């Protein structure tokens, strides 16, 4: 099963709601397909309004699920107009989730189209603390290996000085490059040097205003930071980084 806790939870939820659509010739269940990793609007994790909507919401209308489940060779266990038609089914889900990494504490009807689900807090806090202590500096970083997608990230050759005396446009392009390095570090992409590029490596160049290469090769991306303008006359700023930061 996928190592990401939220993906695991979604897969467990699918297992609870469904059953195999067909059986094989021997009378047993058909071979299970690859589990879903992206649940679209079926299962939506909330980043805000947690008090009103819970930690996540789930589609309540069965027909919304049918297309996704059919591709997986599955069908809903309950045949009706609602996914969890009564408090009995909702309580059954809560009881079943007690065996999962992140158990549920509440399942309620949010509106006619969605259910609201809330997690128990203690298991989540314990999981995060254990992960932080165990992984330390690697916490939050995606696992990378030789099969990970690769990216070559380069800063424009004439990006200016780095001692604080560079003008603001050069300072900004340098900061943008550093931000991208950190983003890639936490992503599933593996950073490679120009000499180690592979056939499918994405090459990203961070530049001041426009791409230096007029004819871009396949897999080449230019990211530009643009000029820094004075707020009063909208002309190019001649301030240095040190002057700006003082």
Secondary structure, DSSP 8 states (H G I E B T S, - for coil): --SSHHHHHHHHHHHHHEEES-B-TTSSB-------S--TTTEEE-SS-HHHH-SEEEE--HHHHHHHHHHTTEEESS-SSSSS-SHHHHHHHHHHHTTSSS-EEEEEE-SSSEEEEEE-HHHHHHHHHHHHHHHGGGTT-----TTS-EEEEEE-TT---SSS-SBHHHHHHHHHHHHHHHHHHHSS-EE--GGG--TT-EEEEEESSS-S-SS--TTEEEEE----B-TTT--B---BHHHHH-
